[in-house]
Amino acid sequence: MSSLILFVLLLCISDSESKETLKNLTVRRGGSLTIPCFYDEKYKSKHKYWCKGQDWLLCKIVAYTNTSGRTLVTDHPTQNMFTVELKSLQDSDSGYYWCAVEITGGSDDKDYLYLTVSSDPAVSVMNSRVSGQEGGSVSVQCLYSAGYKNKQKKWCRFKDWSSFTGWKTTTTQNSAGLVSDDRKGSVSVEMRGLQMSDAGWYWFSAGDVGVTVHLTVTERPSSKIPCIRNTVHTF
């Protein structure tokens, strides 16, 4: 049977038409994962950190911005976001985590997610960082386990702390891009006609489980032919 071709829309919205958030991430044992955490403009100068624990009041701070170790938190104030890079993950790293901004004299701003580390993750990607040239295209190979064969597959974009916009699959295709599901555990995502503004963080999901992907878009080389000036020598 031929692959199922799916069109990609401009918003990841649920059946109830409300914006979705990605609360369940998965990664292969021994692998790495980078998670983008977005914050409000007014928090640019605040300390950011990564905290583990289901109960916010009891969560244990794993790392602050720019601390070294297996977990690296890096602030990107020009983008109103910080990233959490997790390395050499093991089963014991599974659990609830919080992206948090420290607020002096008030309640810290935070948002949670659940991370599952296993030998056979529900979803994964061949490359978590991909790049393409302006005007060109880029492909991302995504994998899912047998139990997620009939789950809806989505390719979405992180836009800010609580809303996630990007592309959602339907049943047709378009020149902007497509998602091809072979129904055997592999999904191919192709984004066409790339623009510089397309660079950023995305996620692929099957059902309610997802994995992050970062896209870099490079400028198209100039097509101008350099002018060579002829110099006339007189003797």
DRENPA-3360 file (N, C-alpha, C; in nm, 2 decimals, always signed):
BEGIN
1 = MSSLILFV = +0.09/-0.12/+0.00/+0.00/+0.00/+0.00/+0.09/+0.12/+0.00 ~ +0.05/+0.22/-0.08/+0.13/+0.34/-0.09/+0.13/+0.42/+0.04 ~ +0.23/+0.51/+0.06/+0.24/+0.59/+0.18/+0.12/+0.69/+0.18 ~ +0.08/+0.72/+0.31/-0.03/+0.81/+0.33/+0.03/+0.95/+0.33 ~ -0.02/+1.04/+0.23/+0.04/+1.17/+0.22/-0.06/+1.27/+0.29 ~ +0.00/+1.35/+0.38/-0.08/+1.44/+0.46/-0.03/+1.59/+0.44 ~ -0.13/+1.68/+0.43/-0.10/+1.82/+0.42/-0.07/+1.88/+0.55 ~ +0.01/+1.99/+0.55/+0.04/+2.06/+0.68/-0.02/+2.19/+0.68;
9 = LLLCISDS = -0.10/+2.22/+0.78/-0.17/+2.35/+0.80/-0.08/+2.44/+0.89 ~ -0.13/+2.57/+0.91/-0.05/+2.66/+0.98/-0.07/+2.67/+1.13 ~ -0.16/+2.59/+1.19/-0.18/+2.59/+1.33/-0.19/+2.45/+1.38 ~ -0.13/+2.42/+1.49/-0.15/+2.29/+1.56/-0.26/+2.32/+1.66 ~ -0.38/+2.27/+1.63/-0.50/+2.29/+1.71/-0.56/+2.16/+1.74 ~ -0.62/+2.14/+1.85/-0.68/+2.02/+1.89/-0.82/+2.01/+1.83 ~ -0.89/+1.90/+1.86/-1.03/+1.89/+1.81/-1.12/+1.99/+1.87 ~ -1.09/+2.04/+1.98/-1.17/+2.15/+2.05/-1.13/+2.29/+2.00;
17 = ESKETLKN = -1.04/+2.29/+1.90/-0.99/+2.42/+1.85/-0.91/+2.50/+1.94 ~ -0.86/+2.45/+2.05/-0.77/+2.52/+2.14/-0.63/+2.49/+2.11 ~ -0.54/+2.58/+2.13/-0.40/+2.56/+2.10/-0.34/+2.45/+2.19 ~ -0.25/+2.37/+2.14/-0.20/+2.26/+2.21/-0.06/+2.30/+2.27 ~ -0.03/+2.23/+2.38/+0.11/+2.24/+2.43/+0.16/+2.10/+2.43 ~ +0.29/+2.09/+2.43/+0.36/+1.95/+2.43/+0.40/+1.93/+2.57 ~ +0.34/+1.83/+2.64/+0.37/+1.80/+2.78/+0.44/+1.67/+2.80 ~ +0.45/+1.59/+2.69/+0.51/+1.46/+2.70/+0.62/+1.44/+2.60;
25 = LTVRRGGS = +0.75/+1.44/+2.65/+0.86/+1.42/+2.56/+0.92/+1.28/+2.58 ~ +0.99/+1.23/+2.48/+1.05/+1.10/+2.49/+1.18/+1.10/+2.43 ~ +1.28/+1.01/+2.48/+1.41/+1.01/+2.42/+1.47/+0.87/+2.45 ~ +1.56/+0.82/+2.36/+1.62/+0.69/+2.37/+1.72/+0.69/+2.48 ~ +1.73/+0.58/+2.55/+1.83/+0.57/+2.66/+1.97/+0.59/+2.61 ~ +2.05/+0.67/+2.68/+2.18/+0.70/+2.64/+2.19/+0.82/+2.54 ~ +2.08/+0.87/+2.50/+2.07/+0.98/+2.40/+2.07/+1.12/+2.47 ~ +2.05/+1.22/+2.38/+2.05/+1.36/+2.43/+1.92/+1.42/+2.38;
33 = LTIPCFYD = +1.88/+1.53/+2.45/+1.76/+1.60/+2.41/+1.78/+1.75/+2.45 ~ +1.74/+1.84/+2.36/+1.74/+1.98/+2.39/+1.59/+2.03/+2.39 ~ +1.56/+2.10/+2.50/+1.42/+2.15/+2.52/+1.42/+2.30/+2.52 ~ +1.34/+2.37/+2.44/+1.33/+2.51/+2.44/+1.23/+2.56/+2.55 ~ +1.26/+2.66/+2.63/+1.17/+2.71/+2.73/+1.16/+2.86/+2.70 ~ +1.04/+2.91/+2.67/+1.01/+3.05/+2.63/+0.96/+3.13/+2.75 ~ +1.00/+3.26/+2.76/+0.96/+3.34/+2.87/+0.92/+3.48/+2.82 ~ +0.85/+3.56/+2.90/+0.80/+3.69/+2.87/+0.92/+3.79/+2.86;
41 = EKYKSKHK = +0.90/+3.89/+2.77/+1.01/+3.99/+2.75/+1.06/+4.05/+2.88 ~ +0.97/+4.07/+2.98/+1.01/+4.13/+3.11/+1.10/+4.05/+3.19 ~ +1.12/+3.92/+3.15/+1.21/+3.83/+3.23/+1.35/+3.81/+3.17 ~ +1.38/+3.90/+3.08/+1.51/+3.88/+3.01/+1.63/+3.87/+3.11 ~ +1.63/+3.96/+3.21/+1.74/+3.97/+3.30/+1.73/+3.87/+3.42 ~ +1.63/+3.79/+3.43/+1.60/+3.71/+3.54/+1.68/+3.57/+3.53 ~ +1.71/+3.51/+3.64/+1.78/+3.38/+3.64/+1.68/+3.27/+3.59 ~ +1.73/+3.18/+3.51/+1.65/+3.07/+3.46/+1.71/+2.94/+3.52;
49 = YWCKGQDW = +1.62/+2.84/+3.53/+1.67/+2.71/+3.59/+1.58/+2.60/+3.55 ~ +1.62/+2.48/+3.57/+1.56/+2.35/+3.53/+1.54/+2.27/+3.66 ~ +1.41/+2.23/+3.69/+1.38/+2.17/+3.81/+1.31/+2.04/+3.79 ~ +1.34/+1.94/+3.88/+1.28/+1.81/+3.86/+1.19/+1.77/+3.98 ~ +1.07/+1.72/+3.95/+0.97/+1.68/+4.06/+0.83/+1.71/+4.01 ~ +0.74/+1.62/+4.05/+0.60/+1.63/+4.01/+0.53/+1.75/+4.08 ~ +0.57/+1.76/+4.21/+0.51/+1.87/+4.29/+0.61/+1.99/+4.28 ~ +0.56/+2.10/+4.23/+0.64/+2.22/+4.22/+0.70/+2.27/+4.35;
57 = LLCKIVAY = +0.63/+2.26/+4.46/+0.68/+2.30/+4.59/+0.80/+2.22/+4.64 ~ +0.81/+2.09/+4.58/+0.91/+2.00/+4.63/+1.01/+1.97/+4.52 ~ +1.01/+2.03/+4.41/+1.10/+2.00/+4.30/+1.24/+2.04/+4.33 ~ +1.33/+1.96/+4.28/+1.48/+1.98/+4.30/+1.54/+2.05/+4.19 ~ +1.61/+2.16/+4.21/+1.67/+2.23/+4.10/+1.79/+2.15/+4.05 ~ +1.79/+2.12/+3.92/+1.89/+2.04/+3.86/+2.01/+2.13/+3.81 ~ +1.97/+2.25/+3.75/+2.08/+2.33/+3.69/+2.02/+2.47/+3.67 ~ +2.11/+2.57/+3.70/+2.08/+2.71/+3.66/+2.15/+2.74/+3.53;
65 = TNTSGRTL = +2.12/+2.86/+3.48/+2.18/+2.91/+3.36/+2.33/+2.91/+3.37 ~ +2.40/+2.85/+3.27/+2.54/+2.85/+3.25/+2.62/+2.77/+3.36 ~ +2.55/+2.68/+3.43/+2.62/+2.58/+3.51/+2.67/+2.47/+3.43 ~ +2.78/+2.40/+3.46/+2.83/+2.29/+3.38/+2.78/+2.16/+3.44 ~ +2.79/+2.05/+3.36/+2.75/+1.92/+3.40/+2.67/+1.85/+3.29 ~ +2.60/+1.75/+3.32/+2.52/+1.67/+3.23/+2.40/+1.74/+3.18 ~ +2.36/+1.84/+3.25/+2.24/+1.93/+3.21/+2.29/+2.07/+3.19 ~ +2.27/+2.13/+3.08/+2.32/+2.26/+3.04/+2.20/+2.35/+3.01;
73 = VTDHPTQN = +2.19/+2.46/+3.09/+2.09/+2.56/+3.07/+2.15/+2.68/+3.01 ~ +2.11/+2.72/+2.89/+2.16/+2.84/+2.82/+2.06/+2.94/+2.79 ~ +2.08/+3.06/+2.83/+1.98/+3.17/+2.80/+2.00/+3.23/+2.67 ~ +1.90/+3.26/+2.59/+1.90/+3.33/+2.46/+1.81/+3.45/+2.47 ~ +1.85/+3.56/+2.54/+1.76/+3.67/+2.57/+1.71/+3.74/+2.44 ~ +1.78/+3.74/+2.33/+1.73/+3.80/+2.21/+1.61/+3.73/+2.15 ~ +1.59/+3.60/+2.19/+1.48/+3.52/+2.15/+1.38/+3.50/+2.25 ~ +1.40/+3.56/+2.37/+1.31/+3.54/+2.48/+1.29/+3.39/+2.52;
81 = MFTVELKS = +1.40/+3.32/+2.52/+1.40/+3.18/+2.55/+1.53/+3.13/+2.61 ~ +1.52/+3.01/+2.68/+1.64/+2.95/+2.72/+1.63/+2.80/+2.68 ~ +1.74/+2.73/+2.66/+1.74/+2.59/+2.62/+1.79/+2.51/+2.73 ~ +1.74/+2.39/+2.74/+1.79/+2.29/+2.84/+1.84/+2.17/+2.76 ~ +1.97/+2.15/+2.77/+2.03/+2.04/+2.70/+2.06/+1.92/+2.79 ~ +2.00/+1.81/+2.77/+2.01/+1.69/+2.86/+2.10/+1.59/+2.78 ~ +2.20/+1.54/+2.85/+2.30/+1.45/+2.79/+2.30/+1.31/+2.86 ~ +2.33/+1.21/+2.78/+2.35/+1.07/+2.83/+2.24/+1.03/+2.92;
89 = LQDSDSGY = +2.12/+1.04/+2.88/+2.00/+1.02/+2.96/+1.98/+0.87/+2.99 ~ +1.94/+0.84/+3.11/+1.91/+0.71/+3.16/+1.77/+0.70/+3.21 ~ +1.72/+0.57/+3.23/+1.58/+0.55/+3.27/+1.55/+0.63/+3.40 ~ +1.65/+0.65/+3.49/+1.62/+0.72/+3.62/+1.60/+0.87/+3.59 ~ +1.63/+0.92/+3.47/+1.60/+1.06/+3.44/+1.46/+1.09/+3.40 ~ +1.38/+0.98/+3.38/+1.24/+1.00/+3.35/+1.17/+1.07/+3.47 ~ +1.07/+1.15/+3.43/+0.99/+1.22/+3.54/+0.94/+1.35/+3.50 ~ +0.88/+1.42/+3.59/+0.83/+1.56/+3.57/+0.95/+1.66/+3.58;
97 = YWCAVEIT = +0.94/+1.76/+3.49/+1.04/+1.87/+3.50/+0.97/+2.00/+3.48 ~ +1.04/+2.11/+3.52/+0.99/+2.24/+3.51/+1.09/+2.34/+3.45 ~ +1.05/+2.41/+3.34/+1.12/+2.53/+3.30/+1.08/+2.64/+3.39 ~ +1.18/+2.71/+3.45/+1.14/+2.81/+3.55/+1.22/+2.94/+3.54 ~ +1.16/+3.05/+3.57/+1.23/+3.18/+3.58/+1.22/+3.23/+3.72 ~ +1.33/+3.27/+3.78/+1.33/+3.31/+3.92/+1.28/+3.45/+3.93 ~ +1.18/+3.47/+4.02/+1.12/+3.60/+4.04/+1.14/+3.64/+4.18 ~ +1.22/+3.74/+4.20/+1.25/+3.79/+4.34/+1.13/+3.86/+4.40;
105 = GGSDDKDY = +1.09/+3.81/+4.52/+0.98/+3.87/+4.59/+0.85/+3.83/+4.54 ~ +0.84/+3.72/+4.46/+0.72/+3.67/+4.40/+0.73/+3.53/+4.36 ~ +0.62/+3.48/+4.31/+0.62/+3.34/+4.26/+0.69/+3.32/+4.13 ~ +0.78/+3.22/+4.12/+0.86/+3.20/+4.00/+0.76/+3.16/+3.89 ~ +0.79/+3.21/+3.77/+0.72/+3.17/+3.65/+0.77/+3.04/+3.60 ~ +0.67/+2.94/+3.57/+0.72/+2.81/+3.54/+0.61/+2.74/+3.45 ~ +0.66/+2.63/+3.39/+0.57/+2.54/+3.31/+0.64/+2.40/+3.31 ~ +0.55/+2.30/+3.31/+0.60/+2.16/+3.33/+0.59/+2.08/+3.21;
113 = LYLTVSSD = +0.66/+1.96/+3.21/+0.65/+1.86/+3.11/+0.69/+1.73/+3.17 ~ +0.66/+1.62/+3.10/+0.70/+1.49/+3.15/+0.80/+1.42/+3.05 ~ +0.91/+1.37/+3.10/+1.01/+1.31/+3.01/+1.02/+1.16/+3.04 ~ +1.01/+1.09/+2.93/+1.03/+0.94/+2.94/+1.15/+0.90/+2.87 ~ +1.24/+0.83/+2.94/+1.37/+0.77/+2.88/+1.35/+0.62/+2.87 ~ +1.37/+0.56/+2.75/+1.35/+0.42/+2.74/+1.44/+0.37/+2.63 ~ +1.45/+0.23/+2.62/+1.53/+0.17/+2.51/+1.45/+0.17/+2.38 ~ +1.32/+0.18/+2.39/+1.23/+0.19/+2.27/+1.13/+0.30/+2.28;
121 = PAVSVMNS = +1.17/+0.42/+2.26/+1.08/+0.54/+2.28/+0.96/+0.54/+2.18 ~ +0.85/+0.59/+2.23/+0.73/+0.60/+2.15/+0.75/+0.67/+2.01 ~ +0.83/+0.78/+2.02/+0.86/+0.85/+1.90/+1.01/+0.90/+1.91 ~ +1.07/+0.91/+1.79/+1.21/+0.96/+1.79/+1.23/+1.02/+1.65 ~ +1.35/+1.09/+1.63/+1.39/+1.14/+1.50/+1.53/+1.10/+1.47 ~ +1.56/+1.08/+1.34/+1.69/+1.04/+1.30/+1.79/+1.15/+1.33 ~ +1.75/+1.28/+1.31/+1.84/+1.39/+1.35/+1.76/+1.50/+1.42 ~ +1.80/+1.54/+1.54/+1.73/+1.64/+1.61/+1.77/+1.78/+1.57;
129 = RVSGQEGG = +1.87/+1.79/+1.49/+1.91/+1.92/+1.44/+1.93/+1.91/+1.29 ~ +1.85/+1.99/+1.21/+1.86/+1.99/+1.07/+1.88/+2.13/+1.01 ~ +1.93/+2.14/+0.89/+1.95/+2.27/+0.83/+1.92/+2.26/+0.68 ~ +1.87/+2.38/+0.63/+1.84/+2.39/+0.49/+1.87/+2.53/+0.44 ~ +1.87/+2.55/+0.31/+1.91/+2.68/+0.26/+1.78/+2.76/+0.22 ~ +1.79/+2.89/+0.23/+1.67/+2.97/+0.20/+1.63/+2.95/+0.06 ~ +1.49/+2.92/+0.05/+1.44/+2.89/-0.08/+1.44/+2.74/-0.11 ~ +1.51/+2.66/-0.04/+1.52/+2.52/-0.06/+1.42/+2.44/+0.03;
137 = SVSVQCLY = +1.46/+2.32/+0.05/+1.37/+2.23/+0.13/+1.46/+2.16/+0.24 ~ +1.39/+2.10/+0.33/+1.46/+2.02/+0.43/+1.37/+1.90/+0.47 ~ +1.43/+1.78/+0.50/+1.35/+1.67/+0.54/+1.39/+1.62/+0.67 ~ +1.29/+1.57/+0.75/+1.31/+1.52/+0.88/+1.25/+1.38/+0.89 ~ +1.33/+1.28/+0.92/+1.28/+1.14/+0.93/+1.24/+1.11/+1.08 ~ +1.11/+1.08/+1.10/+1.06/+1.06/+1.23/+1.01/+0.91/+1.24 ~ +1.03/+0.86/+1.36/+1.00/+0.72/+1.38/+0.90/+0.71/+1.50 ~ +0.81/+0.61/+1.49/+0.72/+0.58/+1.60/+0.70/+0.43/+1.62;
145 = SAGYKNKQ = +0.67/+0.39/+1.75/+0.65/+0.25/+1.78/+0.52/+0.20/+1.73 ~ +0.51/+0.07/+1.73/+0.39/+0.00/+1.67/+0.26/+0.04/+1.74 ~ +0.27/+0.07/+1.87/+0.15/+0.11/+1.94/+0.09/+0.25/+1.90 ~ +0.17/+0.32/+1.82/+0.12/+0.46/+1.78/+0.09/+0.46/+1.63 ~ +0.08/+0.35/+1.57/+0.05/+0.34/+1.43/-0.08/+0.42/+1.39 ~ -0.18/+0.41/+1.47/-0.31/+0.47/+1.44/-0.33/+0.61/+1.51 ~ -0.22/+0.66/+1.57/-0.23/+0.79/+1.64/-0.21/+0.90/+1.53 ~ -0.27/+1.01/+1.56/-0.25/+1.12/+1.46/-0.10/+1.18/+1.47;
153 = KKWCRFKD = -0.04/+1.20/+1.36/+0.10/+1.25/+1.36/+0.09/+1.40/+1.33 ~ +0.18/+1.48/+1.40/+0.18/+1.62/+1.38/+0.32/+1.68/+1.38 ~ +0.34/+1.78/+1.30/+0.46/+1.86/+1.30/+0.43/+2.00/+1.33 ~ +0.48/+2.05/+1.45/+0.44/+2.18/+1.50/+0.56/+2.26/+1.53 ~ +0.53/+2.39/+1.55/+0.64/+2.48/+1.58/+0.62/+2.55/+1.72 ~ +0.72/+2.55/+1.80/+0.72/+2.63/+1.93/+0.72/+2.78/+1.89 ~ +0.63/+2.85/+1.95/+0.63/+3.00/+1.93/+0.65/+3.08/+2.05 ~ +0.60/+3.04/+2.16/+0.62/+3.11/+2.29/+0.60/+3.02/+2.40;
161 = WSSFTGWK = +0.60/+3.07/+2.53/+0.59/+2.99/+2.65/+0.48/+2.89/+2.65 ~ +0.36/+2.94/+2.61/+0.24/+2.85/+2.63/+0.16/+2.81/+2.50 ~ +0.20/+2.87/+2.39/+0.13/+2.84/+2.26/+0.23/+2.78/+2.16 ~ +0.18/+2.69/+2.09/+0.27/+2.62/+1.99/+0.20/+2.62/+1.85 ~ +0.26/+2.70/+1.77/+0.20/+2.71/+1.63/+0.29/+2.65/+1.53 ~ +0.24/+2.61/+1.42/+0.32/+2.55/+1.32/+0.24/+2.47/+1.22 ~ +0.25/+2.35/+1.20/+0.18/+2.27/+1.10/+0.11/+2.15/+1.16 ~ -0.01/+2.13/+1.11/-0.08/+2.01/+1.16/-0.12/+1.93/+1.03;
169 = TTTTQNSA = -0.12/+1.80/+1.04/-0.16/+1.72/+0.93/-0.31/+1.70/+0.90 ~ -0.34/+1.70/+0.77/-0.48/+1.67/+0.73/-0.47/+1.56/+0.62 ~ -0.56/+1.56/+0.53/-0.56/+1.45/+0.43/-0.52/+1.49/+0.29 ~ -0.47/+1.61/+0.27/-0.42/+1.65/+0.13/-0.28/+1.70/+0.14 ~ -0.23/+1.74/+0.02/-0.09/+1.79/+0.02/-0.09/+1.93/-0.04 ~ +0.02/+2.00/-0.02/+0.03/+2.14/-0.07/+0.18/+2.17/-0.10 ~ +0.21/+2.27/-0.18/+0.34/+2.30/-0.22/+0.43/+2.35/-0.10 ~ +0.36/+2.39/+0.01/+0.43/+2.44/+0.13/+0.51/+2.33/+0.20;
177 = GLVSDDRK = +0.46/+2.21/+0.19/+0.52/+2.09/+0.26/+0.43/+1.98/+0.27 ~ +0.48/+1.86/+0.32/+0.40/+1.75/+0.33/+0.46/+1.65/+0.44 ~ +0.37/+1.57/+0.49/+0.41/+1.46/+0.58/+0.37/+1.33/+0.52 ~ +0.47/+1.24/+0.51/+0.44/+1.11/+0.45/+0.45/+1.00/+0.55 ~ +0.34/+0.93/+0.58/+0.34/+0.82/+0.69/+0.34/+0.69/+0.61 ~ +0.44/+0.60/+0.63/+0.44/+0.48/+0.56/+0.35/+0.37/+0.64 ~ +0.30/+0.41/+0.75/+0.21/+0.33/+0.83/+0.28/+0.20/+0.89 ~ +0.42/+0.21/+0.88/+0.50/+0.10/+0.93/+0.59/+0.14/+1.04;
185 = GSVSVEMR = +0.58/+0.27/+1.08/+0.67/+0.32/+1.19/+0.76/+0.43/+1.15 ~ +0.74/+0.49/+1.03/+0.82/+0.59/+0.98/+0.74/+0.71/+0.92 ~ +0.77/+0.83/+0.95/+0.71/+0.95/+0.90/+0.82/+1.04/+0.84 ~ +0.80/+1.08/+0.72/+0.89/+1.18/+0.66/+0.83/+1.31/+0.65 ~ +0.89/+1.41/+0.71/+0.84/+1.55/+0.71/+0.93/+1.63/+0.61 ~ +0.86/+1.70/+0.51/+0.94/+1.78/+0.42/+0.88/+1.92/+0.43 ~ +0.97/+2.02/+0.45/+0.93/+2.16/+0.45/+1.00/+2.22/+0.32 ~ +0.91/+2.29/+0.24/+0.96/+2.34/+0.11/+0.96/+2.50/+0.12;
193 = GLQMSDAG = +1.03/+2.56/+0.02/+1.04/+2.70/+0.01/+1.08/+2.77/+0.14 ~ +1.18/+2.72/+0.20/+1.23/+2.77/+0.33/+1.26/+2.92/+0.33 ~ +1.22/+2.99/+0.44/+1.25/+3.13/+0.46/+1.33/+3.14/+0.59 ~ +1.40/+3.25/+0.60/+1.49/+3.27/+0.72/+1.40/+3.26/+0.85 ~ +1.28/+3.31/+0.84/+1.19/+3.31/+0.95/+1.14/+3.17/+0.99 ~ +1.17/+3.07/+0.91/+1.13/+2.94/+0.95/+1.22/+2.87/+1.05 ~ +1.34/+2.93/+1.06/+1.44/+2.88/+1.16/+1.38/+2.88/+1.30 ~ +1.41/+2.78/+1.38/+1.36/+2.77/+1.51/+1.34/+2.63/+1.56;
201 = WYWFSAGD = +1.25/+2.62/+1.66/+1.22/+2.49/+1.73/+1.09/+2.43/+1.68 ~ +1.09/+2.30/+1.65/+0.97/+2.23/+1.61/+0.96/+2.11/+1.70 ~ +0.84/+2.04/+1.68/+0.83/+1.91/+1.75/+0.74/+1.82/+1.66 ~ +0.78/+1.69/+1.66/+0.70/+1.59/+1.60/+0.63/+1.51/+1.71 ~ +0.51/+1.47/+1.68/+0.43/+1.40/+1.78/+0.35/+1.29/+1.72 ~ +0.32/+1.18/+1.79/+0.23/+1.08/+1.76/+0.14/+1.07/+1.88 ~ +0.01/+1.10/+1.86/-0.07/+1.10/+1.98/-0.03/+1.22/+2.07 ~ -0.01/+1.19/+2.20/+0.03/+1.30/+2.29/+0.18/+1.30/+2.33;
209 = VGVTVHLT = +0.26/+1.22/+2.25/+0.40/+1.21/+2.28/+0.48/+1.27/+2.17 ~ +0.59/+1.35/+2.21/+0.66/+1.41/+2.10/+0.81/+1.42/+2.13 ~ +0.88/+1.48/+2.03/+1.03/+1.49/+2.04/+1.06/+1.62/+1.97 ~ +1.16/+1.70/+2.02/+1.20/+1.83/+1.96/+1.30/+1.82/+1.85 ~ +1.29/+1.91/+1.76/+1.38/+1.93/+1.64/+1.41/+2.07/+1.62 ~ +1.54/+2.10/+1.60/+1.58/+2.24/+1.57/+1.62/+2.26/+1.42 ~ +1.56/+2.36/+1.36/+1.59/+2.39/+1.22/+1.67/+2.51/+1.20 ~ +1.78/+2.50/+1.13/+1.86/+2.62/+1.09/+1.84/+2.65/+0.95;
217 = VTERPSSK = +1.82/+2.77/+0.91/+1.81/+2.81/+0.77/+1.92/+2.91/+0.74 ~ +2.00/+2.87/+0.63/+2.11/+2.96/+0.59/+2.07/+3.04/+0.47 ~ +2.13/+3.16/+0.46/+2.10/+3.25/+0.35/+2.14/+3.19/+0.22 ~ +2.06/+3.22/+0.12/+2.09/+3.18/-0.02/+2.21/+3.25/-0.07 ~ +2.31/+3.19/-0.13/+2.43/+3.25/-0.19/+2.39/+3.36/-0.29 ~ +2.46/+3.47/-0.30/+2.43/+3.57/-0.39/+2.45/+3.52/-0.53 ~ +2.36/+3.56/-0.62/+2.37/+3.51/-0.76/+2.44/+3.62/-0.85 ~ +2.48/+3.73/-0.79/+2.54/+3.84/-0.86/+2.68/+3.79/-0.91;
225 = IPCIRNTV = +2.71/+3.83/-1.03/+2.84/+3.80/-1.09/+2.94/+3.92/-1.05 ~ +3.05/+3.89/-0.98/+3.14/+4.00/-0.94/+3.19/+4.08/-1.07 ~ +3.20/+4.21/-1.05/+3.24/+4.29/-1.16/+3.40/+4.29/-1.16 ~ +3.46/+4.26/-1.27/+3.60/+4.26/-1.28/+3.64/+4.38/-1.37 ~ +3.72/+4.47/-1.30/+3.76/+4.59/-1.37/+3.89/+4.56/-1.45 ~ +3.88/+4.60/-1.58/+4.00/+4.59/-1.66/+4.09/+4.71/-1.65 ~ +4.21/+4.69/-1.62/+4.31/+4.80/-1.60/+4.39/+4.81/-1.73 ~ +4.39/+4.93/-1.78/+4.47/+4.96/-1.91/+4.60/+5.02/-1.87;
233 = HTF = +4.71/+4.96/-1.90/+4.84/+5.01/-1.87/+4.90/+5.09/-1.99 ~ +4.95/+5.21/-1.96/+5.01/+5.28/-2.07/+5.16/+5.30/-2.04 ~ +5.24/+5.29/-2.15/+5.38/+5.29/-2.13/+5.44/+5.41/-2.20;
% end
